[in-house]
Every structure is written in structure tokens, then in C-alpha cells.
Amino acid sequence: MLLPAGVAPEARLLLIGRALRAFTDGYVAILLPAYLLALGLGKWEIGLISTATLLGSALMTLAVGQWGHRAPQRRLLLAAAWLMAVTGLLLAGFSDFWPLLVIAFVGTMNPSSGDVSVFLPLEHARLAETAHGEARTFLFARYTFIGALCAAAGSLATGIPDLLAHDGFTRLDAIRAMFVAYGLTGIAIFLLYRTLPNHQVHAQAAPPTPLGPSRAIVIKLAALFSVDAFAGGLLVNTLLALWLFERFDLSLAAAGSFFFWAGLFTASSQLAAPWVARRIGLINTMVFTHIPANVSLILAALAPSLEWALALLLLRSLLSQMDVPTRSAFVMAVVTPAERAAAASFTAVPRSLAAAASPAIGGALLAAGWLAAPLVACGALKIAYDLAIWRAFRHLKTGRTG
């Protein structure tokens, strides 16, 4: 796996770990609603389980930001990998709502299109240490590009349960086997991250500390990011898949194909993000690619046919995630090096908390028969966020790419 010039070799391990997690996240987000429906749960319960997942991730991320600087990042990454392994195995073993709700809360399952797990701030902080300046922006772009590409590939794995069903498995047992594979991937990531260097054995130029000089700007960013995350939570991939099932009676295999192409478009846009940011700046890239994406989402909610809806959703995928690497690079650029782990956590936590509240609302809207409402609300709120963050930070000088 090629790295940008000036990047430490350990970044390769983090990129491989991200790739493995993204692949399993890609199929789990689509299989989850089909799995829960097969167990006899309804749309409201699906929304609640998605909410529990995001809420649990937010609280664990908050703990990392508050107390994580006291423990080596390598040890925390290994613990997260074990938690991923346990999550997959328990999901495959239980069928009742309440145990699944608890597993969703304490585990690492990801129902969304992005990465919301406790891995995120830990990996971001390690990545930020391996590169500087423009190389850091390109590294974050590579990180998000690999995540999007592997998530797209994972979407195609949603067809595996149908293949297993032809070999004597029941459809439910075949889906359970996919969650077992998720758990085994957690074990593989544990073995991978065991080879990371332990930074306690040599001095760091800027050991991690809690937020200090950058607290005010991080709080402002966190507040704005929470609006974006709340909007996105109304339509996490699990609920988008459910919307496609309900609105157009889309099959599981067809949904997997759509999410595959959507993931490829997302990956392409993230790869282009550093070049765009170099020319127009980080904030402008975040905003001026995001607004057209959200207009497309609103139009998809009102589309008269499946073909129009999918076309508009694919256009949204081409633009909607270009802000992810630039946003990460922007946060790392406006704080001191010692605050980066805390800043990554404290900007991620409000996002996760806000996103945790909205899937239950989105599920309730779908259960009530208001199928267009989650998409329209998501797009409108995200446009409001875009305008607010551009107004607040358009004059802040961080360089073109941070």
C-alpha cells in the first residue's frame, strides 16, 4: 500500500486496519435491517438499535477524549479490536430485542456510511503523528478513500447470504454467519495492531494532553458538527436501505449493488478532496461540495421512480463525503499537536451524540408512513450546517490544505 512522501511506515498498518473495518461495515449496515426484520422486529426497533449503537460509540469516544491520554493509544486500539470481535459474535448469537439493544450500545457496530466507532479518534491521532502539513491532508484523504472503497466492496458481500441459502443454510443463519465474519475481522485487526510501535518506549515530541489553548475553537466546531451529524443520523445507511426496501421494494442484492456504486463514487470524491482543497481551501471544499449533495438528497425523496431516486442518490454520493478528509485535516490544523487526540475525540463525541438521537426519529417517521420526511429533513439541516460553518470559519487561515 503506497504512502504519500514524508509519512511514517506505521501509517500503513492503520490504513489496513481501516480497510478491514470498512469492508465489514459495508455489509453490516445493509444486512442489519434485513436481519432485524427477519427476527420479527419493526422499523421503530431498527431505529432504536441504530440509536443505541451511535450513543454507545459516542460515550466510549468521550471516555477516550477525557481519560485516553493516560493510556497508550496502542493499548486502546487493541481493546477496541477485541470489542469488535465480541460484538460480531454476540450479534450472531442473540435474537431478542433487548439483548441486541445492549450489544448495539456497548459494541462497535456501525449503521452509518461513515466511521463513528471508538477506533476513529484513536486512529486519527496516530495518523496525525505520522505526517505533517500537506502530507497529513493527503494521508487523511487516503484513509477516508480506502474506507469508502472497502465499504463499497463490502456492500457486494450482502449477496453472500443468498448464495449460502442455496447451499442448505436458512437465510437467517446465513446472515448470522456474516456477523460471525465481522467478529473474526476484529481478531484479525487485533493481531495487526499488535505490531504497532508502542510510543511509551520512546519520547514523543508532543505527548497527548487534554484540551487547553484550542478549547474555544474545538467547542465551536463540535457544536456545528453536531448539527451535521444529527441530520445524517436521520438517514444512516441502515435506514436508507430500509427506505429503499419500503419505497421501491428493492431486493437485498439490488440494494447491495446500489451501495457498491455509491461507495465507489464516494471514494472517488474523497480522493479528489486534497486537490480541491489545495485550490480553494479546506472550508470552501467542505461547504461548496456539500450543498449540491444535500439538494440532490431532497430531490431524491420526491423522485417519481426508482431510476430517478437512485441517480440522485448516486450524485449525492459523488459529493457528500468530500468534506470528510478536509474536515479531519482542518481540525488537526487548528489545534496544537499535543491536543490532537483530545480534539479528535471532542469533535467526534457531539457528532456521535447528535447522530445517536436521530435514527430513532428517522425510524419512527418511516414507521408512520412518512417516507420522504427523513430525506428532506436530513438535506435541509445539512444545508443549514454548511452555511453556518462557512460563515463562522471562512476567514480562518490554515493554509490551503492544512
N, C-alpha and C positions, 0 to 999 in steps of 0.2 A: 504494500500500500504506500504510494508515493506521498511525501510530505512537502509542504512549502519550504523554501530555503529559510534557514535560521530557526527551525523548530526542533526541540529536543526529541530524541528517539522514543521516549516513553509515551508521547502523544499517540503513537501507532497503536499501543495497547488499548488506550481509551477509545480510539476510533473503532477498533474491532469489537470492543465491548458494546459500544453504541449500536453497531451494526447487528449484533446478535439480539439485543433487546428490541430493536426496531422491527426486526423480522417477526418476532413473536407478537409484539404489539399490533402489527399489521393485521394478523388474522384473528387475534383475540377480540379486538374491538367490533369486528363484524360477526364473529361466531357467538359472542356473548348474548345479544338479543335472541338469536335463534335457539341457543341453549336454554335460556330462561323461559322462553315461550314453550319449548318442548317439555320443560319441567312443570308447566301449568301456571306460571306466573304471568301477570298482566303488564301493561305499559307503565302503569304507575309504579309497580315494584321494580321494573327495569330502571326507571328514572331514579328511584331511591337508592338502588345498588350503585348506580353511577355516581350519585352524590356522595355516598359513603366512601367510595374509592378516592374521590378527589379530596374530600375532607380529611381522611386519614393521611393522605400524601402531604397535605398542607401542614398538618400538625407535626409530622415527622420532619418536614423541611424546616419548620420553625425551630424545632429542637436542635437541628444541625446548626442553624444560624446562631442560636443562643449559647449552646454548650459545645458545639462540634469542634471549636478551636482548641478544646482541652485534650482531644484525642487525635491520633494520627489519621489523616484522611484515608490512607490505605486501609486501616482497620475498619473505618466506617464503610468504605466501599465493599469490603469483604462481608460485613454484616448485612448490607443491602442485598448482596448476591444470594446469601443464604435465605433471606426473607423472600426473595423472588422464587427460589426453589420450593419453599414451603407453601407459598401462595398457589402455585400451579397444582401441586399435589392435593391440597385440601379442596380446591375448586372442583377437581375431578371426583372427589370422594363424597361430597355432600349434595343433597337435592332439595332441602327445605330452605325457605326464605331466610329465617333468622340466622342460621349458621353461615349462609352465603353473604348476608349483610355484614356480619362480623369479619369474615375473611376479606371482604372488599375493603373494609375500614382499615384493617391492620396490614394488609398486603400491598403488593406493588402493581396490581393490575391497572392497566391504562385504557380507559374507554374513549380517549380523545385522539385527535390527529397529531398532536404534539407530545412532547415528553413532559409529564407532570410528576414523575416519581422522585423519591429522595435521591436517586442517582444524579439528577440534574445539577444541583448546586455543587455536589462533590466533584463531578467530572468537569464542570465549568471552571472551578477553582484550580484544579490540576492542569487543565488546558491553558489557563491564563499564565501559569508559571513557565510553560514550555515555549512561549513565543512573546514577541514584543511588537508594538506598533502595527504596521500594515500586515505583517506576518500573522499577528493574532486575529485580525479580521478574516483573513483568508483561512486560517485554521478553524475558526468558528463556522465559517461557511462550509468547509469540508465536513465538519462534524454534523451540521444540520442536513447537508446534502446526502451524506451516507445514511443518516437516519431516515430521510424521506425515501431514498431509493430502496432501502431494505424493507421499509414498511410497505412500499408498493409491491415488492416481491412477496412479502408475507400475505398480502391480500389474496394473491392467487392460491395460497395454501388453503383457503376456505373451501376449495373444491375437493380436498382430500377426504373429508367425511363421506361424501357421496361415493368416492372410489372405494373406501373401506366398506361401505354398506353393500357393495356388490360382492365383497369377499366374505360375507357372513356376519358382519357387525351390524348391530342396530344403529340407527342414525344417532341416537343419544350416546351410545357407547363410543361411537366414532368421534363425536365432538369431545367427549371426555378424554379420549386419547390425545387430542390436540392440547388440552390443558396439562396433561402429563408431560408432553414435549416442552411446554412452557417452563415447567418446573425443572426439567433436565437442563434446559438452557441456562437457568440460574446457577446450576452446579458448574457448568462449563465456564461461565463468567467468573465464578469464584476462583477456579483454577487459573484463569487468565490473569486476574488482578493480583493473585499471589506473587506474580513475577514483577509487579510494580516496585520501584525503589522505595524504601521507607525513608521519608525525609527527616526522621528523627535522628538518623545515624550520621547526618552531616548538616552543617549550618545552612540555614536559609537566609537570603538577603532580607526578606521581609516576612517573618513568621506571622501566621494568621492572628488577627485580633478582632474584638467586637467592633461595631461601627463607632466611629468617632468624628473626625473632621467632615466626613461626607454624609453625615446622618440626614441633614435637611434635604439635600438633593435626592437621596435614596428614598426618603419618605414620600416626596412629591412624585417620583417615578412610580413607586409602589402603588400609590393611590390611583394614578392614571392607568397603570397596567391592570388593576383590579376591575376597572370598567370593561376593558377589552376582554378580560378573562371571563367575567360574568356573562357577557354576550356570547362568547364562544361556547360556554357551558350549556347554553340553550340548545346547541346543535353539535355536541360531541359526535364522533364517528358512529358510536353505538346508536344514538338517536337518529342520525342521518340515515343509517342503514334501515332502522325501523320505519322512518318516514318513506323511504323508497319501497319497502315491503308493503306498507299500508296504502300509499297513494297510487302506486302503479303495479302492485302485485309482482314486484321484481323477485326473481329467484335468487337463492343464495349464491349460485355460481355466477349469475349475471352481476350481482352486487360486487362480488369479488373482482370481476373484470373491470367494473367501473372504478373501484377504489385503486386498482392497479394503475390504470391510466391517470387517475387523479394524482396518485403518488409520484408517477414519473414527471408529470407537469410541475408538481411542487418541487421535486428535486432539481429540475432544470432551472426554475426560478431562483432557488437558493444558491445554485452555482453561479448564477449571473449577478447576485446581490453585491459582491465586493466590487465588481467593475462599475456597477451603477453608483454605489456609494462613493467610489473614488471621484466620480464626476460631479455628483450633485449633493454629496454629504449624507451622513447617517440618518439624520432626522428626516430629510426630504425623501430618502429612499423608503423609510418606514411608512410615511404618510401617503405619498403620491402613487404608490403601488397598491396600498391597502384600500383606498376609497373605491376605485373601479371594481375591485374584487367584491366588495360588500354591496355595491349596486347590482352586480350580477347575481348575488345570492337572493336579494329581494325579488328580482325578476324571475328567478327560478321557482320561487314559491308560488308565483302567479302563472307559470308556464302552462299552456293548454295541453301539452303532450309530453310523453316521456322523452322523446328526442330533444325537444327544446330544453327541458329541465336538465338533462344530462349535459347538453352543450354548454349551458350557462354555468352549471356546477364545475365543469372542466375549466372554463375560463376563469372562474373564481380560484381554482386550484393553481392555475398558472401564475397568479398574482398574490394570493392571500398570505403566503408564508415567506415572501421575500423580506419581510421585516424581522424575521426571527434571528438570523445571524447578525444583522445590523443592530438589532435591539440588544443582543448579548454583548456585542463589541462596544456599544455605546455605554452600557452600564459599567463594563470593566475600564473604560477610558476615563470616566468622570469620578472614579474613586481612587484612593491611594492603594498601592499594591497589597499592603497588609490587610486592607478591608475587603478584599475581593470575595473571599469565601462568604463573609457575613453579608455583603451586598447582594451576592447571587441568591442567598437564602432569603433575605428580607424583601427582595423584589419578587421572588418566586412564591413566597408564602401568601401574600394578599391575592395574587393571581389564583393560586390553588383554592384559597378560602372562598373567593368570589365565584370561581368556577364550580365549586362544590355545591353551592346553593341552587344553581340554575338547572342542572339536569332533571331534578325532581319537578321543577316548574315546566320544563320542556316536555317531560313525560306526561304530566297532568294535562297540558294543552293538547297533546296528541290523543290521550285517552278521552278527552272531551269532544273530539272530532274536529278541533280547530287546527287542521293540518298545516295551514300556511303560517300560522302565528309564530311558531318558534323561528322560522327562517327570516320573516320580516323583522321581528324584534331583534334578532341577532345582527342583521345587517345594519339596522338603524342605530343601534347602540355603538357598534364598532365605528361607524362614520362619525358619531359624536366624539368618540375617543380620539380618532385621528385628528380632528380639528383642534381638540383641546391640547394634545401633546405638541402639535406643531406650533400653536400659539405660545405655549409655555417655554419651549426649548429651541425655537428656530434661531435665536441669536447666540446660543452657547457654542463656543469654539472648541472643537475636539479634533480638528483635522478632518480630512475627507473620509478616512476610513478608521479613525480612532487610534 
